[in-house]
Amino acid sequence: MKTIDFTSSLSVEMSRFVKLKQHSGSDYFSGAKLLSRFDRYLADLPFRNKILTHAVFQDYFKTIAHLCKRGFYNHYCILRQFSAWLNQYENDSCVLEKLPPAGHVFSRQAYIFSLDEIRAILENSGSLSKREELVPGLYRTLFSLLYSTGIRIGEARALEHADWSGREKFLFIRKGKFRKERYLVVGNSMATLLNTYVKQYKSVLGGSPHSPMFVNMRGNPLKYNNAYRFFVKILAAVGIQKTANGPRIHDFRHTFAVHRLLQWYETEQNLNAKLPFLSTYMGHADISSTQIYLESTNELLRAGHERFEKFCSNRFK
C-alpha cells in the first residue's frame, strides 16, 4: 500500500490512524493525502503538542475555506474521524462535531464539451510532434478513450497492455475508484484506434503485457501532470478558454454521461431502466451518483421538458 510520511508532532499518531484504516481493506491513500495537508499546517506553525484544540482546527479551516462545498466536507470528515480516534488516547483533545451531509453535488461546475469541441480536441491532439509524445497518437488515444468510455483519468493511467483485449474489444479496469473492477465494451472506432496505438507502441518500445498503456517521454507511466499540460495546450489551440474552474480532464467523463443521456432522450429510451447500466459502466458506487448528471446541463433539462410535453400532449389531447 502507498504510504505518506507525516512530520508534525502528531506524525506517529497520524501514521497509526492511517494504518488502522488500511487494515480495514482500503488503501486510504486519498484520506491520508488530506490528513497530510493538516500535518504540514501543524508542522509549519510550529505545533508541538499532542492535544488538538478547537482553536487549532478553526484556524486551519480558515486556510481551506476557499475549497468547494464537497471538497471542504471531505476534508472535514477526515479530520473529524482522526480527532475522534486521537481522543481515545488524549482525553483532552478536541473532537470535531458531525456536519450535515454535503449531498451529491459536483465539486465544481462541470464543463460539457460540444461535439464540435470534442472533434477539434481529438484532431489537434493527433498532430503532436515526436518531441511531445514518445508513442505516436498517445494523447489522441487517451482523450478519445476518456470521452468514448467515460473512464476516470486515474483509471486510464493505470491501464496495462494486458487490460486491453483487441479481439473481443474488452477493456478491464483493474484500479477503479473504491477498488471496484469492471469490464467495459469498447465501440468499433475506439477499438480500432486502440489497436493502432498498441501497434505503434510495440514498434517503439516493445513492451510486455504488464507495461503501462500510456507513457511519458522517458517511457515511464504517464503522470497526471503530463496529461494535464497537453490538455491545456490543446484547449488553447482549439480556442477553448481555460479558467481556474475548468474545463478539466475530468470533464470528458461528465461529457460522456451527458451525451449518452441526451441520446437516450432523443431516441425516447426508458431512462429509469437505462441508468443502472450507465452507473455500472461508469463504475459508480450507486445509482444516485449517476442521477446527478440528469440536471447538469440546459440541454438535458430542455430534452426532459420536451419529452414531458410530448407525453402530456399524447395523453391528454
N, C-alpha and C positions, 0 to 999 in steps of 0.2 A: 504493500500500500504506500501511496505517496505520503511524505512527511513534510512538516513545516517546522522550522526552528523558531522558537519563541525566545525573547531576550529580556523581557521585563522581570520585575521582582516576583511575578506570578508565572514565570515560564514553566516551572515544574508542574504547577497545578494545571495550567492550560494543556500541557502535554499529556498529563494523566487523563484529563477530561476528554481529549480527542481520542486517545487510545480506547477509552471506555465506549465511545460512540462507534469506533471502528470495529470493536469486538462484537457489536450488535449486528454486524453484517453489512454495514455501509462503509465506503471508503472515507466519507465525511470530509472530503477534500474542500468542497465549496464552503462548508461551515467553518473549517479550520482557517481558510483564507480570510473570512470575515472576522474571525476571532483574532487573527494575526494583525489586523488593522488596529484593533483596540490595544493589542500588545505593544505595537510600535508607538501608539499615543502615550501609553503609560511609561515606556522607556524614555521618551523624549521629554517628559515633564521636568525632572525625573520623579517617578513614583517608586518609593522604596518599601511600602508596606505590604502586608498580606491581607489586609481588610479593605474592601471596597466600600465607599460611602455613596450616599445618594448624590452628593455634590459632584463627586468624580464622574459618575455616569451622566449627570445632566450637562456638565461642561463638555464631555465627549460628544454627546448627542448634538450639541451646537455645531460641532465640526462636520457632521454628516447631515445637517438639516437640509442641504441642497438636494439630497437624493430624492428620487420619485417616491411616491407613497409605498409601492410594493418593495422597492429597494430598502427603504428605511425600516419597514415592517420586518423583512427578512433579517436584517442586521440586528434589530431589537430582540427578536425571538432567540437568536443565538446567544446573545449576551444575557438574556433572562434565564435561559437554561444553565449557562455557566454560573450565574450568580446564585441560583438555587443549589447547584452542586457544591459550590465553594462554601456556602453557608453551613453545610453539613460538617465541615471541618473548622470553619471560623465562624462561630455563632454570632459574632457582632457584625459580620459582613452583610451588606445590603442585598436584599432580594428584590429584583425588579417586579413590578406589578404586570399582570397579563393585559395585553392590548386587545381591543376588539379586532376580529379578523379583517384583513385588508381587502378580502374578496378577490375574485378572479378578474383582474384588470391587466392591461398591457403595462409593462414597466414604463414604456414611452409610447407616444402615438405612433402607430405603425405607418410606414410609407408603403403604399401599394403601387407597384410599378404597372404602367400600362403595357399592353402587348407590344406597342411600338418601342417603348423604352427597353423592354426585355430584348427585343430583336437587336436594337442598337448596341446594347451592352455586350451581347454574345458576339456580334460581328466584330466589335472593337477588341474584345478580349482574345479574338483569334488571330490578331495581327501583331502580336508582341515579338520582339527580337530574341535572338539566341542569348543575348546578354541578360534578358529579363526572365526567361524560363528555361530550365535545363532540358525538359522534355517538351517538344512542340505540342501546342494545343492544351497545355496543362490548365490554364485559367479558364479557357473556354469550356473545357470538360467539367471543371469544378463548378463554375457558375451555372452551367446547364443542368448539372446534377442537383444542385441546391434548388433551382427553380422547378424542375420537372418532377422531383420526388418530395420536396419539402423537408428533406432531412436537415438536421442541425449542422452548422459548420464544424462543431466538435466531432460529430459522428462521421462526417466526410473526412476529416483529418486523420481519424483513427482507422480508416479503411486500409486493408491489406489486399494484395492481389488474390489471395485465397478466398476473399469475401465476395468476389465477383464471378458469377457463372455465366460466361458469354453465350453459351449454347442455350441454356434454359432461361436466360435473361432475368436471373435472380440476383439480388443484392442482399448480403447478410450484414445486418447492423449488430455488431458484437458489443460495442461500448456505447449504448444509448443512455439517455438520462434515466435516473432511478435504477440503473443497472438492468434495464429491460432490453432483451434481444428480440429481433424480429426479422423476417424475410420480406423483401419488397419486390414486386414485379415491376420491371422497368419497361417503358414503351419502346417501340421499334427504333425510332430515330435516336433516342438516348442510348439504347443498346449498341447501335451502330457506331455512335460517337465514342462510347467507352471502349469498344473493341479496337477501333482505330487508334485511340490513345494508348491502350495497353501494348499494341504492336509497336508504336513509336517508342514507348518507354523501354521495351525489351531491346530494341535496336540501339538505344543509347546506353542503358545501364544493365541490361541483362536482368538480373533480379531473381528472387526465389518467391515461393508462394506467400512468405511472410514479410516480403518487402513492402514498405509503405506505398500506397497507391499514389499519393501526392507528395512531392519532394521539393525542397528549396534548391538553390543553385549549387549547393555542395552535396546534394544527393541525400541529405538528411530529411527526416519527416517535416513536412510543411508546418510552420508555426502560424498562429492566427495573425500575428503582425505582418508576416509576408503577404498573406491573402488580403488583409485589410489595406495595405499600401497600394496594391494594384487595383483593388476595388475602387478606392478613392480616385486613382489616376484615370480609370476608365469612366467613372462618373463625370469627371471634368471633360473628358474627350467627347462625350455624347451630350454635353450641355445640361446635365442634372446638377443642381446646386447642392453641395454637401454642407450641412449645418451641424451644430453640436447634437441636435436631436435626430438626425438622420439625413438621407437613408442609411441603414445599417446592413451588413451582410445578412443578418437575421431576417431582414425584410423580404428576402427571397422566399423564406418559409411562409411568412404571412401572405405573400402574393400567391403562392401555390394554393393555399387553402381558400382564399377569397375567389380566385379564378375558377377553382373546382366547384365551389358553391354556386357561383354565377352560372356555370354550365348546367348545373342541376336545376336551377331556377328556370333557365331558358328552355330546357327540354322537359319541364314540368315533372321532374322526378319527386319522389316522396322523401323530403329531407329527413324526417324522423327515422325513416328506415335506412337512409344512406349515412347519416352522421356516425353511427358506430363503426362503420367500415373506415371512414376517414380518420376517426380517432385512433383506431388500431394501426392504420398505415403510418400515421404521423408519430406514433409512439407516445401518445398522451397517457397520463396516469388514469384519467377518467374522462367521460364524455363532456363533463362541464367545462373542461379545458378547451374543448373543440368548439363548444357553443358560443364562446366569446367572439369567434370570427363572424358570427351572424350579424353583428352590429358594428363591424369595423369600418365599413365604407358606405358612402352615399349610394354607390351603385347597388350594393346588396340591399340596402333599405328600400331603394326605388324598385328593385326587382321583386322584393317581398310585397310591397304595396300594390304593384301592378298585378301580381298573382292573386292577391286577396280580392282586388277589384273584379278580376275576371271570374273568380269563384262566386262572388256575390251576384254579379250580373247574370251568370248562368243559372244560379239557384233561385233568384227572386224575380226574374223577368216575367 
